C-alpha cells in the first residue's frame, strides 16, 4: 500500500481515484482496513492541506477535528454538541467533520446538526468544484453522492442563526454509537417561532431532515412535530435496539432537544 | 531529505512502510514497550500516546503520518514531574491492578492536567472516557487523578 502527503489541493486531486482514498484522522479508515471492509491501494493524507483547514465564520474545513470544533467559536451549537460526543478524547483529536460526513453513517454525530443548519458541502475534483446541500448528500448507510475522484473541502452553513441543539441516546455514556440522535434549530422573534428545522439520525438508512416537523414548530404545534418525526423514521431491529424501542426513544429525545433549542434561541 | 519524527525528545528517521502503525514502530523498532496494544480499533485507549501534545490512539495512526511531529510515550510522561505525581497517586489509591490500562491512563491524565490543572470529577471522567479498565471499576482511578491535580 502507498502513502502520499500532497502539499497542495491540486496534487491531492491528481492522486485521488478508485483505490486511492483520502486519509484524514484514520479513526474509520484504519479499523475498516484492518477488518478487510476496505482495501485501498493508496492513502492520500489530506490533513495538512490549507484549503481543508480552519474553522471560521460559518465554515468548517473538512479536516477540522472534532476536538477543535468542540472548542471553536462560531460553530453552530447543534454541530458543537455532536462534536463533543464522538468517541472519546483520543478519537476527537483525530476524527474530522469531513470524515464523519463522508463515512455517512446514519448515526454520525455531526450530521443532524449539519442538516438543521442547512450546510453546504464543497466537493472538489480535477474537473472543478461543486456545492452539494448536505440534505442531498446521503443516499444510504455509508453511501453518498461523492465520486471517488472528489474530495470534500469545506462545510459551510447557510443559516447560522437561531438556537440549536443535538442529543443522542446511547447505552454507554461515552465511546458509543448513537442509537437515536436528534438535532433541532429554531429562530424566535417576539416570542414566536419563525423558522425551525429538525433532523433525526440512527432511525433510517440516512440521517433525515424532517420538513414537516420544522413546519409544525413554526405553526406552534410541538406534538405534531413529534408525530412527524416518528412518521418519518424507519428504524430497523438491530444489535443496538428494536424498531419499537427506537421510536419510543425518538419521541422523548425530540421533546428534550426541541426544548433545548428554544432555550438557546 | 529523509523524513523524521521526534519521539520522547529524540529525532528518528521515518523509514516505516506506508501501512505500519505508530504503535508497532514504537514497540518493535524503538523498543518502547510501555505503550500497550489492547483492541487495535481505537476503542480501549491502552495505546494512548501524546502526538504534538494531544492524546491519540497510536493503533490508529500510521507512523508516516507523524513526519515533523513530536510523539511522547508513557516512558517520557511517567518520568516527568507531573507524570510521577499521577503514577504515585494511582498506586496510592489502589488504582493499578493488572496494570495494562495504566500507561494509557497516565498519558491521558497528564494531557488533561496540562490543559486543565484542577479538573473536576466529571472533567476527569470525560477526559478518561477513552481509556477502558477491566479491573478497578474506575473509581480509584478518578480519585487518584483528582488527588494528583492538587
Interface residues (C-beta under 8 A of the other chain):
Chain A: X1 X2 X3 X5 X23 X25 X26 X27 X30 X31 X33 X34 X43 X45 X47 X67 X87 X88 X89 X90 X91 X93 X94 X173 X174 X175
Chain B: X18 X19 X21 X40 X41 X42 X43 X45 X48 X51 X54 X55 X56 X57 X59 X60 X61 X62 X64 X65 X67 X108 X111 X126 X127 X129 X130 X131 X132
